Each structure stands twice: as structure tokens, then as C-alpha cells.
Amino acid sequence: MRTKVAIVAVVLFGWACSQTPSQSGAQTGQAVQQEPLVISAQEAYKRWKSNPDKVVILDVRTPQEYQSGHVKGAQNIDFYNNFEQAIQKLPKDKEYYLHCASGRRSGSAAEIMRKYGFKAYNMGGYGAVSQAGFPTE
């Protein structure tokens, strides 16, 4: 009997831990996007090409990293410099495809943006983004 109870507890605990914030009921005052957080750079490029007015490429690297090469037309908002405050000025009717050097900062940044009601995706590091076809300068 104890074995069955333990198995049920483990299964329920595992299910609860696997829920996303929107599924588990976490409240931030905004709807939380339920789509996958990560999008391939190739898929992001296809979406951007099909509707460039709806998509914003957001580079969350430092200004120095941005100056070393970036997607043409990308907005630069440094993840380490008042990121949450800076995104409050952005329109929420756009889709945001974020990248950094490796994908770590852009993943964290996309999560933050979703908490504020943005439709945001992490497309990884700059290398993958530039190879996907985005024009760079």
C-alpha cells in the first residue's frame, strides 16, 4: 500500500513540476504565452520574411557586442542594463525574436518579456541567426 501511495505522489509531483507558469496558475497580471519559448533561427527568418512589419528582431547583447556585428534593423536592448524597464516602451502588438551571443541571455529575456504580455521567442546565438539568412551589418 505504501508503495502505491509513493508512486502516486511521485507522479503527481512530477506533473506539477512540469507545468509552465501559465498552466500552474502563476499570476503576473498579464496573460502568459503558452507557445514554445525557443524558435529556430531558420523558422524565425521565415516568419520575419513573410511579415516583416509584425516582427521585431531584438538583440539583447551589450552595445559593444552589437557594434561588432548585428542583424540589420535589429533593436539593441542590453539584457544587463535595465532590460525590464526598457521593454516597457515597446509595443505589445509585435512578435519579438530575441538573440544574444549564445542563447542564454535571450532565453532569460524572452521569459521576462512573456511575463509582461509580449509574444517573445528565443532564437539563440548570433552565429545561428546570421547563418539563417538574416541580413547583417
ABEGO torsion letter per residue (X at the ends): XAAAAAAAAAAAAAAAAABBAAAAGBBAGBBBBABBABBBAAAAAAAAAABAAABBBBBABBAAAAAAEBBBGBBBBBAABGAAAAAAABBAABBBBBBBAAGAAAAAAAAAAAAAGBBBBBAEBAAAAAAAGBBBX
